Amino acid sequence: MYRFLLTLFIFYTLIIQYSIAEPQTTVASPPETATQKNQNFPPVLNAAGLEERKQVIKDNWTALQYSRDAITVLTKQLENKIRELDASKITSALLENAEIDRDAAAIELEKILQEYKTTETTISNQKNASHEVTMQLAELQKTPLTAPEEIAQQQQKITALKNQLTSLQATTTVEEAFLQVMQERLNIAQERLNLLTEWHNALDKAYQERQKASLETQLQQDKQRYQALAVTLRQQLTKKQELDSFKQYFALEAKIQEADEMTQYVAHNFRLHLLQKNLIEFTQYLAQRLTEHEPEVVEKNLENMLLDTGKIIDELKTVQHFLENRGNLLQQQLELIRKRNETLSGEILRDNQEAEKIINTLNEKLQQQSIEVSILLQATDNLVTKLTTSYQDSVTRLLLRQRNLPDSQEEWQRLGTDISHVPNLLLQEYQLTLQGFHRTFEQTPLHRWGLLSVGVIIWLVLFIWIRQALFRLFAQLNEVNNRSFAASLFLTGLRLLHLNAIGIAVIGVFCLLLWLTQPTKNTILVSLSFVFLWLGIKFPINLLWLLFSSKILTKTPNRSRSYRQLRLFIILIAVFSMITGLGHILPIATVTRDLLDTCFMLFLSWTLIPIMHIRNLLLTTLEKVMKGYWLLVLRFVSLLVPLAVLAVSILGLLGYLNLGWYVAEHLTVSLLVLIGWLTIRGLLIDLTNILKNMALKHSEFGLLWTQDIIPLVQKITFILLFFIVLLVLFWANGWYNDFAVRNSLETFLTYPLFKIGETKITVSIITVSLITLWFVFWFGGWARRITYRWIYINVNDLGVRHSLSVFTQYMVILVGLLIVFQIIGIDLTTLTIFAGALGVGLGFGLQTIFNNFISGIILLVERPLKTGDLVNIGDKYEGEVANIGIRSLVVRKWDNQEVIVPNADIITNSFTNWTHSDDIVRFTLRLRISYDSDPYHVIKILTKVLQDSPDIVTAPPVSQVNLWEFGDSWMVFRVDYHINVRTNSVLQSRNRLTLHIWDALKAADIRMSYPQHELYVKNLLVDKADAQELFDNKSDYQGMS
């Protein structure tokens, strides 16, 4: 069947070639005039010739239609033929014939292409001739004449030129129609070449697979032979050992080992043969003149070759490592056999010497194979270098290729002709798409239609169920008044899906139809271009309508006008994008495609104005309802979009179209990934806030969840999300499979910065170590907080709890540092020299710091003081211990000044800790009471004051009042009272107590004493008269005796 269709196709092609050949037409030449003698106009067709030419064109179209149908059927049959291809029936002669057919088709395509260019040149010459005749005709009509003979001659010339112009125009019209025939013929020839190339490639691939299968069969036979030999030899060894279990059979054991090793040897030989064959094919491809090929194809082939050579290098290194290990083992075995020769004699010696020969021969084979692997590995490295250079040159040449615009008038005319044919090509492609669907539907078997019906029913049922569920969710969210921005964004998405529900259902059915019917590639691309055109208009316009119909923009001036302008802008973008996309699908010339791309880039540069207008409108309106993170995301993303459009349009207008499309593709993908990352991150932040609120309301350990657990999960999630986004970015941009990007990245990451011992410290090691180190310190801080707040919550001593949490942090950091050393690849035993140098440094320059560090550890272990203790250090600093660090502690004095005290001063000097064992501290007051008061009564009053004071501790130790001593003018009472310094202020408690004592003593008419002195006078006057002379007032001497 396949041969019949191929013969039928060749027959149609011959018919077309014969029918398109230049017919024997009659050329009508106008009467030669004096004006035409010096002109060389192209020949024109008379009326009969024109009719004959039109009939030939019509017949050609009919033949081409049959040929097109044959191509379509042949394509389907070729797919089945390739699918059912039997590799065992492929011979070298069949492969050679397929290669000859492919080369003949390529020559035929080149011939048709030359004819096409000749026809274009002819049409261009005819148009130039028509222009010249028009100019001559205009010149003659402008020339005034008076003589009748001259007027008659002029009229004759004008008539001849008009006839010639009419003939030229008619001939040009027919030739343009003929050019369309040539274009279709060219397309058919190209498709034929593609089919024959595909057939040849399929045959070649199957032939190579058959050869590979043959080699694999030979390999399996060799392996089975050696395995069978090993089994036989083991059986012989077993029988001999049964006869004499104490005798050693060195030669037989060596033969068994040889058989086992040869099994691996032949397998490695097979792989080396295949790898060497691949390298030869790659080298032959590089030897071609790659600059004459399509740069896109060359770039793709070189990229695949680089990936394959990378796999070849890995496999060769694995084989080389295996052979080196086996060679070392065999060398050790040979040394052992040679030492054994010195102790043996007789038959056993000869047996051992034979074993030595066997092992030595096997070792030489493995060494020779190892040398072959080394040579092949070196050749592969050289090939990788050449491939890398060629690939980079190809990528550079492809990206930096400037647009190909016409340089001459003829080329511009040809470009205009090509552009004028674009609508016809689009119409033809649309018709071919419909015909392709029609033929596909006719050829689709009944069971596929059944699958399609079941799939459509399942899709519609699933779609209706999802729509109803989303509608219920939409109703619930719509009733919530205080929604977060993430909820509002999700609600907008639901509204958008609701508005496009029917369209999404239809598109789903259409995609199922494409998947089951499997039409041609062009049919799929053209169909999807119309689908994307509809989506690119419908979705943005609906989103724009939702935005403008919201309450946010109700007071926006010229709202209707802005909506209409933006809607027109969206439609223009979609239409221009579709036209440009079809330009890359349709079989048009490169110059025409470059012109379409340039127009699109020019249109992109114009779109910057409405894009900035949309940005300003969004920012102005959404700033009222959006705050914080989401507003920052909107500002950032809305700024990146115009910058990306500006960069792409500038590159395109400068002529670097491929570079512009490359940048546009990667910027678009990166921008979408960035938007997705920021959106997911914002949704996670909102989700975190919701979980915190739920934990506070419904959980007994709400603070634990909100302050420690949820923030930890959020931080880890953000870190994982960041790395996932990086992987998605590399995968979406194709950088992971792009050898140039991957090679550059690997070169940068593996660049050695310095060495520690034998370990090379590279950029990647430094990066991973810094990230791990940051995470270790952060996780250590989190571990200290979580252990202090929750794990050690049953430890009542806050200082001990703090010490345990700090030790936990230190242990986490220590383990993290060990992990960092392991990542770097540093063996801890190699740090002995560094540790010795560190010890010398500690003994000299770092002695004080190290002393404080060790003192801090001692403080944390012995706990002579803790955070919150009231201390007096060296009678200099008195106050509360605010913080204990690894180097120093902080004492907050009573005047709220903080003093930083080195830990060594605490360990080496004495200090007073008032709250070391408990928080009860004794304070003493000394009162001077007059001798006129009853001391028993005073003690009773003071005791009552202590009992009534709320600040005084009533439980043991008990406060006391004692008569302490007798002074010169007073009695001294000592009041010892105890207060809880953790719950009471020392100063305020002392103040309240002294005021209570004052009130109580005053109420009891007991006065405080002050220093008094008595004066004794000798020779005291008793005569009142004399005394009156000395004293003015009587009261001055009253009481004197």
Secondary structure, DSSP 8 states (H G I E B T S, - for coil): -HHHHHHHHHHHHHHHHHHHS-----B------TTTTT------B-HHHHHHHHHHHHHHHHHHHHHHHHHHHHHHHHHHHHHT--GGG--HHHHHHHHHHHHHHHHHHHHHHHHHHHHHHHHHHHHHHHHHHHHHHHHHHH----SHHHHHHHHHHHHHHHHHHHHHHHHHHHHHHHHHHHHHHHHHHHHHHHHHHHHHHHHHHHHHHHHHHHHHHHHHHHHHHHHHHHHHHHHHHHHHHHH-TT---HHHHHHHHHHHHHHHHHHHHHHHHHHHHHHHHHHHHHHS-GGGS-HHHHHHHHHHHHHHHHHHHHHHHHHHHHHHHHHHHHHHHHHHHHHHHTT--HHHHHHHHHHHHHHHHHHHHHHHHHHHHHHHHHHHHHHHHHHHHHHHHHHHHHHT-------SHHHHHHHHHHHHHHHHHHHHHHHHHHHHHHHHHHHS-HHHHHHHHHHHHHHHHHHHHHHHHHHHHHHHHHH-SS--HHHHHHHHHHHHHHHTHHHHHHHHHHHHHHHHH---HHHHHHHHHHHHHHHHHHHHHHHHHHHHTSGGGTT-TTHHHHHHHHHHHHHHHHHHHHHHHHHHHS---HHHHHHHHHHHHHHHHHHHHHHHHHHHHHHHHHTTT--THHHHHHHHHHHHHHHHHHHHHHHHHTT-HHHHHHHHHHHHHHHHHHHHHHHHHHHHHHHHHHHHHHHHHH-TTHHHIIIIIHHHHHHHHHHHHHHHHHHHHHHHHTTTT-HHHHHHHHHHHT-EEEEETTEEEEHHHHHHHHHHHHHHHHHHHHHHHHIIIIITTT---HHHHHHHHHHHHHHHHHHHHHHHHHHHT--GGGGHHHHHHHHHHHHTTTHHHHHHHHHHHHHHHH-SS-TT-EEEETTTEEEEEEEE-SSEEEEEETTS-EEEEEHHHHHHS-EEETTSS-SEEEEEEEEEE-TTS-HHHHHHHHHHHHHH-TTS--SSS--EEEEEEE-SSSEEEEEEEEEETTTS-HHHHHHHHHHHHHHHHHHTT--B---------SS----HHHHHHH-SSGGGTTT--
